[in-house]
Amino acid sequence: MPRRKPLKPIPRFDSEDEEREFWSRHDSVDYVDWKRAKRASFPNLKASTKTISLRIPQSLLEDLKILANKRDVPYQSLLKVFLAERVEQEFRLER
């Protein structure tokens, strides 16, 4: 079995943004022994949200509300689902 090179120490970060930037450019396998990892559960963790103001054509809003009503969900929830799906699709296209 090949010998694994030693793990690099994980640097200290001054902010979440700094840490996010670091991990976007580095592979965690160089820093973490994933074979020793244990599954964690965070049942009370809620995603952070931010309120925004969005101007969209009235007809688009009405169409969104019709679709949401057909699915028996709030239109804002449906809009979030649509946005998340599209963002994921765009990221897949970049690869």
C-alpha positions, 0 to 999 in steps of 0.5 A: 500500500502506498505511503500517504504524504503527511497532512498539511496544517489547516491555517487559522482564518480571521473570517468566514470569507477568508476561510471560504476563499481558502477552501475554494482554492485548496483540496481538503484531502491535503489537510484532512484524513477523511478515512478517520472522519465521523458523520455529524448531525446538526438537526437544529441548524438553519440556513442563514437568509437575507431579505432582498427587494426584487423588482419583477414584471407584474405578469411574471409575479402573477404567473409565479403565484399561479404555479405556486398555487397549483403546487400548494406552496407559497410563491416565495418558496417556489421562487427560491426553488427555481432560483436554486435550480437555475444557479446549480444548472449554471454552475454545472455548465461552467464545468 
